Amino acid sequence: FRSVNGEERLYSRKLACTECGASIPQLEPRSFSFNSPYGACEECHGLGNTWSFDPVKVIVDASKPLFDGGLGPAASSWSMQHAVEEFAKRSRINLKTPFEELPVKTQEQLLVGSGTGTFSGILGILDDLYKESTETYREWLSDYMAPVECPACKGKRLRPSSLAVR
C-alpha cells in the first residue's frame, strides 16, 4: 500500500509480522476474552497475577540471622542452608549478622540471587522446592506467598498475540 504522500506500508493478509515472522491464529471474539483458553494469558490463565514468594513473609524476623530464626520456610532444609552458605562464603557475607543489618544490596542478592546464574537466591530455591514438593508441603509453603502482577501479560490477562492486535 502506498499513501498519498508516497510512504509505503506493507500489510499482511496472513496475520504475520513481515519483520520478525511471528504470526497469530485467526482472530475471533474469543481471542479477546480472558475467560477463553484462546484468549487467556498462558502464564496466569487469564487471572492477571501469579503467586510468588513474598520476601516480607519469607523473612519472618529480620532482627535475627537467617538460620537463627530470621528465615521462615525451609530454614532447616540442608539444600537451602548449603546453597546459601556457599554463596555467602564466595561473596564474603557473614550469615551470623542479623538480616536487617546487612546492606540492602546483600539482602537483595540473598533473596533473588547473584544474577550470574550460580545462585538463584532464597526465593528461587523456594520456587524449586514448591514445584518438587508434595501437596501438603505446598499448602504450607503457600502461606509465604502473595499475588504479583503476571510478568507475561502485565496484568492485562490476555495472551501476547491478542494484546498485539491494534
C-alpha positions in Angstrom: 0.0 0.0 0.0 1.3 3.5 -0.9 -0.2 6.5 0.8 -0.8 9.9 -0.9 2.5 11.3 0.3 4.4 8.4 -1.1 5.1 6.5 2.1 4.9 2.7 1.5 3.4 0.3 4.1 3.3 -3.4 3.9 0.3 -5.2 5.3 -0.1 -9.0 5.7 -3.2 -11.0 4.9 -1.8 -13.9 6.8 -1.7 -12.2 10.2 2.1 -12.3 10.3 4.8 -9.7 11.0 6.9 -9.0 8.0 9.9 -8.0 10.2 10.1 -10.9 12.7 8.0 -13.5 11.1 5.7 -14.0 14.1 2.1 -15.0 13.2 -1.1 -15.2 15.2 -4.1 -17.5 14.7 -7.3 -16.4 13.0 -8.9 -13.6 15.1 -12.2 -14.4 16.7 -14.1 -12.8 19.5 -12.9 -15.5 21.9 -9.3 -14.3 21.1 -10.0 -11.2 23.2 -11.7 -13.0 26.2 -9.6 -13.9 29.2 -12.3 -16.4 30.1 -11.5 -18.4 27.0 -8.4 -20.6 26.6 -7.9 -19.0 23.2 -7.5 -15.5 24.6 -6.3 -16.0 28.2 -2.7 -15.5 29.0 -1.0 -18.8 29.2 1.2 -17.8 32.2 -1.5 -16.7 34.6 -4.5 -18.4 32.9 -6.3 -15.1 32.5 -6.1 -14.1 36.1 -3.7 -11.2 35.6 -1.5 -12.3 38.5 0.6 -15.2 39.7 1.6 -16.4 43.1 5.2 -15.9 44.2 7.2 -16.0 47.4 6.9 -12.7 49.2 10.2 -11.5 50.8 8.3 -9.8 53.6 6.7 -13.2 54.6 9.8 -15.3 53.9 12.0 -13.3 56.3 9.9 -13.8 59.5 12.2 -11.9 61.8 14.7 -9.5 60.2 16.3 -8.8 63.6 17.8 -12.3 63.6 20.4 -14.0 61.4 18.8 -16.1 58.6 19.4 -19.5 60.0 18.9 -18.4 63.7 15.2 -17.5 63.4 15.3 -15.0 60.5 14.2 -17.2 57.7 10.8 -18.9 57.8 10.3 -21.6 55.2 12.9 -24.2 54.5 15.3 -22.7 57.1 16.1 -26.2 58.3 16.5 -27.6 54.8 20.0 -28.9 54.1 19.9 -27.9 50.5 18.8 -24.4 51.4 21.5 -24.0 54.0 24.2 -25.4 51.8 23.3 -23.2 48.8 23.1 -20.0 50.9 26.3 -20.8 52.9 28.2 -21.5 49.6 27.0 -18.2 48.1 27.8 -16.3 51.4 31.3 -17.8 51.5 32.0 -16.8 47.9 30.5 -13.3 48.4 32.1 -12.8 51.9 28.7 -12.4 53.6 28.6 -13.0 57.4 25.4 -15.1 57.9 25.7 -14.5 61.7 24.7 -10.9 61.1 21.0 -10.1 61.6 19.3 -9.8 58.2 18.2 -6.2 58.7 21.8 -5.2 59.5 23.1 -6.5 56.1 23.5 -3.9 53.3 20.4 -3.6 51.1 22.3 -4.9 48.1 23.4 -8.0 50.1 19.8 -8.6 51.3 18.7 -8.5 47.6 21.4 -10.8 46.5 20.5 -13.3 49.2 16.8 -13.2 48.3 16.9 -13.1 44.4 20.3 -14.3 43.6 23.5 -13.0 42.2 22.4 -12.5 38.6 25.3 -14.8 37.4 23.1 -17.9 37.4 25.2 -19.7 40.0 22.9 -18.8 42.9 19.1 -18.4 42.3 18.5 -16.8 45.7 16.4 -17.9 48.6 13.2 -17.1 46.6 14.4 -19.2 43.7 15.3 -22.1 45.9 11.8 -21.9 47.5 10.2 -21.9 44.0 12.1 -25.1 43.2 11.1 -26.6 46.5 7.5 -25.7 45.8 7.5 -27.3 42.4 9.0 -30.5 43.7 7.1 -30.9 46.9 4.0 -32.8 48.0 0.6 -31.2 48.2 0.7 -30.9 52.0 4.1 -29.1 51.9 3.0 -26.9 49.1 0.0 -25.8 51.1 2.3 -24.9 54.0 4.7 -23.0 51.7 1.8 -21.1 50.1 1.4 -19.2 53.4 4.7 -17.4 52.4 3.4 -16.4 49.0 1.4 -13.4 47.7 -0.1 -12.5 44.3 2.1 -10.4 42.0 1.3 -8.9 38.6 1.8 -11.5 35.8 5.1 -10.9 34.1 3.9 -12.2 30.7 0.7 -10.1 30.3 1.5 -7.3 32.8 -1.9 -7.8 34.4 -3.9 -7.4 31.2 -5.0 -11.1 31.3 -4.7 -11.8 27.6 -2.1 -13.7 25.6 0.6 -11.7 23.8 -0.9 -12.4 20.3 -4.3 -10.9 21.4 -2.5 -7.9 23.0 -0.6 -7.3 19.8 -3.7 -6.5 17.8 -4.3 -2.8 17.1 
